Amino acid sequence: MGYRVGVDIGGSFTDFAVFDEDSGEIKSLKVFSRPDEPGQEVIAGVRMLGERYGIQPGQISYFTHGTTVGINTVIQRKGLKLALFTTENFCDVLELARLKTPDMYHLLSRRPEPLVKRSMVFGIAERMAPDGSVRKPLDEASVQRAVQAARAAGAEGIVISLLHSYRNPAHELRAKQIIESLAPDLPVSCSSETWPIIREYERTITAVIGGYVQPRVAHYLGSLQSALKNAGVRPEPRLTKSNGGVMTAEQGKRDCVQMILSGTAAGVIGASHVAATAGIPRCLSLDIGGTSADIAVIMDGKPMYGVGELIGDFQIHIPSVSVSSVGEGGGSIAWVDPLGVLKVGPESAGSRPGPACYRRGGTRATITDAFVCCGLVGHSDLGYQAVEVDVEAAREAVGELAGQLGRGIEETAEAIIQIAVSGMCAEVSGLVSRYGIDPREYAVLAFGGAGPMLGCFLAREIKVKEVVVPPSPGTLSALGGLIADLKSDFLKTVYTDLTPANLPTVRDEFATLRQRAEQWLMQEQGHVDQAELVYSAEMRYRGQSYEIDTVLDPADLQAGNLQAIGQAFHAMHRQLYGHADERAPVQIVSLRVVIAGNNDKPRFPRHPSRPGAPRPERSLRVWLDGGFREVDLYARTALHAGQRFSGPAIVTQDDCTTVIPCDHACHVDEFANLRITSEGAAS
């Protein structure tokens, strides 16, 4: 037995969650992130586990890691200089995209510059038909000419995305062989191997993002593996994936596009586990860190999934936990525009220099500084003693804005908080409308270093019924990596009508996908225990331009029960759009098999109830809701299951601060979660 360690790298802090396999205890740690030297924060954290908890590297039995290297590479545009090989006369695929304006309310908005310049796109003479038949054979001489032109233009890597390769990848694979023989030093990737979806632009941009970040991610993972091994950590690291699962680091080097949203996904997986354990059927996870605020919908302990999540300016069309960025984080900078209007974000102070109150060189006011100026934060060290809050530095930074606005420091600080919450509220409103949910029926599960700080203020605006703060909210994303199962998606585009004549083909393709899935889990990931398989099909009414992913019963597939398969689609269509046409012909566009191998998960212990009111450590004078008020300060470690108290109040702990506004009440449930409601709804 030993210790299972989960790590999540954020914009300001890198979080560690440690599960003791003997005692079942969960320990946490935070260290500053190192964007200048990615990976060094992980090694520093491993060393600090020994200093703080006596956990030696050799005692670590399992290691998971969520990283932002891939997404940061895209956002910062620091990836490879790529060449893109397309079918001739289709070289404008990235320029045309979907012909949508980025902002429908801004007439002068422009689509972002593609990751591959138009001058680096080269056409290849070939043509595959939509059914996978060869309309025009691959002209190998055109591939050779394209390689020469790409080399002359300074290409550092090549992505191949040819028409209809999702049905027949033969031309892409042959072109890859030619390129590797002519330019063995250039990394090459194919869209059909990256993610073989039907639509040309979606398949191409996904492959381009994968090729753009792959060498940098592979180098990072290789360096991390070596550093961990040298530090004495024996198990190979596993990586959290965009779909909420984990995979080996070796697979991550080859298939980095699958882990590009790993950090945000891990947080939602952790929140889902908390919601399921606490019996919360409908939940909005609110993850606020140093740079962003992200929200996801959780139903019955399971997150919503989707495709088309944003990576910087671009959508990536792989299965992923559906997470939406709804605002700024604790390190987001407040500023006054030329018209004298106070704004917040999107620029962030990051880990260095950080907020002014961190005393790491920051001089500009952030959301965290605003909370410090109001007296709501700063009554204990932050980030496991990584930061000693400097109140005067925060007041000086916010005071500069106050001078420009002609307002008091506390008034300006509260305005910063209100602007941040207002922006989040607007984004959340759009999100709940998209899902067709009523936020009054939901709880907000607030986590991340700044989630409990802002959670109640946002909940008050969107009128959710409850805010839940887990025991270690600041490191929940790291814990999510320990909870995640080995998981992968396998896809095949078939593009066929749902008819008896086509059913054998559907069954055969599902069987092939299952074989690939089981091979991945058992041979590549080394998992020998029982696996869970989920079958689904992307279906639509004939003539529609969008599909709905519909979960199918394997028994219906085996029995050839077309009516049950069709009814599953009609029911899903009715659920999403309020209507269904059961007489209309149905098409199956793609088949998918998701396989998951269960990992041992930390179990949150139930705590015996100790009813009553806790004793506050002291009373504080803070600025809250428009004026100075006396509030009670509680230490999280001194709160026990069954206890209740009323706001306004502040709860401090090593990894975050929870702010409970006026007219709110809190009780501690049997799993040590803080359950915060408005006074009228308190239970």
Secondary structure, 3 states (H helix, E strand, C coil): CCEEEEEEECCCEEEEEEEECCCCCEEEEEEECCCCCCCHHHHHHHHHHHHHHCCCHHHEEEEEEECCHHHHHHHHCCCCCEEEEEECCCCCHHHHCCCCCCCCCCCCCCCCCCCCCHHHEEEECCEECCCCCEEECCCHHHHHHHHHHHHHCCCCEEEEECCCCCCCCHHHHHHHHHHHHHCCCCCEEEHHHHCCCCCHHHHHHHHHHHHHHHHHHHHHHHHHHHHHHHHCCCCCCEEECCCCCEEEHHHHHHCHHHHCCHHHHHHHHHHHHHHHHHCCCEEEEEEECCCEEEEEEEECCEECEECCEEECCEEECCCEECCEEEEECCCEEEEECCCCCEEEEEEECCCCCCCHHHCCCCCCCEHHHHHHHCCCCCCCCECCCCECCCHHHHHHHHHHHHHHHCCCHHHHHHHHHHHHHHHHHHHHHHHHHHHCCCHHHCEEEEECCCHHHHHHHHHHHHCCCEEEECCCHHHHHHHHHHHCCEEEEEEEEEEEECCHHHHHHHHHHHHHHHHHHHHHHHHHCCCCCCEEEEEEEEEEECCCCCCEEEEECHHHHHHCCHHHHHHHHHHHHHHHHCCCCCCCCEEEEEEEEEEEECCCCCCCCCCCCCCECCCCCEEEEEEECCEEEEEEEEEHHHCCCCEEEECCEEEECCCCEEEECCCEEEEECCCCCEEEEECCCCC
